[in-house]
Amino acid sequence: MICPYPPGVPVVAPGEVITAEALDYLRSGVAHGFLIAGAADPALETVRVTARP
């Protein structure tokens, strides 16, 4: 899960499609000093995804 903190509510959950709107929201949080829990790159310049076998 990827959660901005505060408030700590998940924006992206496992298995969910990551939308442009979700990334915009998360990147806005980064710009305002939020911590992004669960992201491989906390600056959200890149996003790591995995595919199901």
N, C-alpha and C positions, 0 to 999 in steps of 0.2 A: 504494500500500500504506500501511496505517496500522500503525505499530510503536511500542510503548512502549519507552523506553530508560531504564534497562536493562530487559530483556536485549537488545532490538533484534530480536526475533522478530516477524514480521508477524502481526497478529491479523485484519486485513481485507485481502483482495487484490482487485485489479480484477475486476469481474464477479461478485463474491460478494455474497450477500444479507447486509445488516448486521442482525444479530439483537440483541434486547434484552440477551442475555447478553454479547455482545461489547462493547456499549456500557457495560454495568455494569462489566465488567472494566477497560476503558480508563479510565472515569471514576474507578474505584478507584485506578488508577495515578496519575492526575492528583492525587487527594486526598493521595497519599503522596509527591508531589514528582517523579514520573517526567516526562520529556519525551515528548511524543507526536509522533513524526516522521511527516510525510506528511498530517497533518490540516490543513485550511484554518483551523480554529479550534482551537488547541492546548489550550484549556480544555474543549473538547468540549461547549460549551453549544449549539452548532448543528453540523449535519453537512451538508456539501455533497455532493450526489449528481448524477450526470448520467444521462440516459437514452440508450440506443442509438437511432440513427435507424431 
